[in-house]
Amino acid sequence: MGYLHEGHLELIRRAAAANDEVVVSIFVNPLQFGPGEDYQTYPRDLERDARLAEGAGADIIFHPTPETMYPPGFATTVHVGGPLTERWEGERRPGHFDGVATVVSKLFNLVRPDRAYFGEKDFQQLQVVRRFTADLNLGVEIVPVPIVREPDGLARSSRNIYLTAEERPKATVLYRALLAIREAAAGGADPEEALAAGEAVLASVPDFVPDYLAIVNPETLEPITEWVPGARAIVAGRFPTVRLIDNMEVWNR
């Protein structure tokens, strides 16, 4: 959605290294925002984004207006049903994934790409995109790209600029909770015990109010009681000024 950071630039670099032509869409999609969310204030700087995208290897920037994407009379949405969208972000942001699926479907139809690159930071979004791309036979290869982090572990995000100077060092609590889960798993803990280790880390920062912390099957995003290959810990929550999400693979034996 713009206000590019190093995570976005890594997507562009990966695409440029493997393809003849790279199209970058920059579009703050109103369908992804619910009432009271930050659509109007979401950071926007097209000139800066264009400069960064070109430097990373972009050939074309597609920057439509909302009126172009959703003209008068627009009445169609793409909905991914079932557990994949009912939990976690889907539960807390009703309609969010319909907005994602609709705009990405339109972008795929407009650009007709061979491959599309998505960051693993929005892991549930990545799985939703994979699901409807397969279900609708869109013929696009979805390429996941690992999370790009700040030196202290905070996942790169356009919304990080909302963090106050006091909140910024505390924001690593998400990363530290995920690490605690991974380390507990490596030490022989079962998922319930590992989850408790992460919860203890979150509780150490009272300013952070968790929405959820869970260990899930990476394909279905359903909570697990026994380890499965690729198991992911996912976390989301709020400081007073910003909502953050993160995730990490915590088991792969």
N, C-alpha and C positions, 0 to 999 in steps of 0.2 A: 504493500500500500504506500510505499514511498518512504521518505526520510531515511535513505539507505544507510546501513551500517556494515561493518565487516562481514557479518553473516550473509547479508544480501550479496555483497561483492564476491564472496566465495561461491555462491550459486552461479553467478555470471561467469567467473573464471572456469568453473567446472564445465559449464555449457560451452564456453568458447574453446576449451581444449579438446572437446569431443565432437564438435559440430561445425558445419560450414557457415552458418549464420545464426545469430542470437538475437531474439526479440525479448525485450524487457517490458512488461506491463507495469505502469505506475498509475494506480487508480485507487483512491480511497473509496471503498465500496459501501454505499449507505446501507445496503441490505444486510451487512454483517453486524451492524450496530443496533443495540436495543435501546429502549427508552432510558435516558439518564446516562448513557455511555458517551464517549468522548469524540463523536463524529465531527462536531463543529470545531473542536480544538485540536484534533489529531494533527501532529506536526507535518507541514507541507513545505517543500522547497524544491521546486522542479529544476531550477537552474543548477543548484548544487547536485541534485540527484543525477541529472544528465551528464554532468562533468565526471562524476564518480563512475557511473555506469559505462561511459565510453572508455575510461581508463582501465576498467576491468575486462573489456572486450565486447561490450554490447554493440551490435550493428544498427538496431532499430529500437526506438523507445515508442511504445504505444501508450498515449496519455489521453484517453477519452474523457468526455464530460459525463456526469450522471445522466444528462438528457440524451446523450448518444447511446449509452448502454441500456437505458430504460426509458424509451420514448413514450409519449402519450398513448395509452391503450395497452401498455405492456402488462401481461396477465399470466405469465408462465414462470413457475419456479421448479427447481430440481430438488427433490426431497429424498434423503437417504434414511430409511426407517430402521427400526430395530435397536438392539443394545448399543451398537456402535455410536449412535448419536444421542441416546437417551441419558447417558451418564456424564459425569464430569463437566466439561465445558458446555455440552448440550443441555444439561439440567440447569446450569446456572445462567446460561445465556440463550433463552428460548428463541428459536428462529435463526440463530447465528450460522449453523451449518447449512441451512437452506440458502442463506445468502452466499456462503462460500461455494456451495455446489453449483448454484445458478451462475455466478459470475465466472467461475473457472470453466464451466461448460461452454459459456458464451466465448470466452477467450480461446478455448481450444478450437471452436468452430470458426472463429475469425482468423486465427493464425495458422491453423492446421499443422501443428508442430509434430516432429517425430518423437521428441523427448521433452519432458517438462521437469524442472528441477525444484524441489521443495525441501526446506530445512526441517530437520528432525526436532527442532525446538517446539514447533506446533505439531506434536506427534499425533494427537487425535485428528487434527486436520489432515495430516498426511495420510492416515488410514482411511478417512472419509473420501479423500480424492482418489485413492487407489480403488476403493469400493465402487464408486459410481463410474469411474473410467472403465473398469472391467464390466460392470453390469450393463452399461450402455454401448459397449463395443466401440469405444471411441478411438481405439488404435493408437493411443499415445503411451509411450513408455514413461513411467513415473520413476524418476531418479531421486532417491533420498540423499541428503547431504548432512553430515554430522554437525552438531551444534558448535558454533564458534563462541568462545567465552573470553571475558576479560581476564587479565592476569590473575585476579583473585577468585576466578571461577564463576562470576555472575554471567549468565547467558546474555549475549548481545540482543538488544531489543530496542525498537524505536521509542518505546515508552520509558526507557531508562532515564531519559532526560527529565521526566517528571519527578524523579527522586530528589528529595532535598539533600543538602550536604550531610545532615544527621542520619537520614535514612540510607544513604548510599552504602556505607560499610555494613550496615545491618542486613542489606538485601542479599548478601552472600548466604544467609541462613537457608535459603532454598537449596543451594548447591551443597552446603554442608550437611543438610538432612539427607540428601540423596547419597552422598559419600558414606554417611554413617550406615545407611541401609546396605550399600554394596559391601562395605567392610564387614558388617555383621554376617551377611550371607557367605562371604569368603571364609569367615571364621566358623562356619557350621550352623548358624542360626537358621531356623525355619522362617517362612515368610511372616508369620505373626510376630516372632521375636525381632526380626529385622525391621519390621514396620515400627515397632515400639522404640527402637533405637533412633529412627528418624523423627518420630513424634517428640522425643525428648529434646532433640536439637531445636525443633520449631518452638517448643515451649520456652526455650531459653531467651527468646526475643519477644517480649510481650507486645511490642509495637506491631508485630506481624500477626494478622488474623487469618489462619488457614481456611480456605474453602474446602480443600481435600488433600489428603496424602494417601496414596494407595500403591500397592504392587499388583500389576496386572499382566494378563496374557498379552503379548505384543500384537497379536492378530485381532483378537476380539475386544480387547480392553476390559475384559471382565476380571474382577479380583480373583487372585489365586490363593489356595491354601497349601499347595505343594509347588516346588520349583519347576518351571518349564524353561526350555532354551529361549534365550532372548528376553526373559522377564524384565519388565520396565517398572521403575518407580516413577510415579507422576505426582506433581505437586502444584498447587495454585493457592493464591491468597492475596491479601491486601495490606499495604501500608496505608496511612491516611491519604496519601496523594496519588497512589498508583496501584494497579493490580498486576501481579507478575505470575508467570508460569514457568515450569522447567520439568525436565525428565531425564532419566539416565537408565541405560541397560545395567542391571544389577546381577544378572545370573546368565551364564552362557556355557554350561558344561554339558 
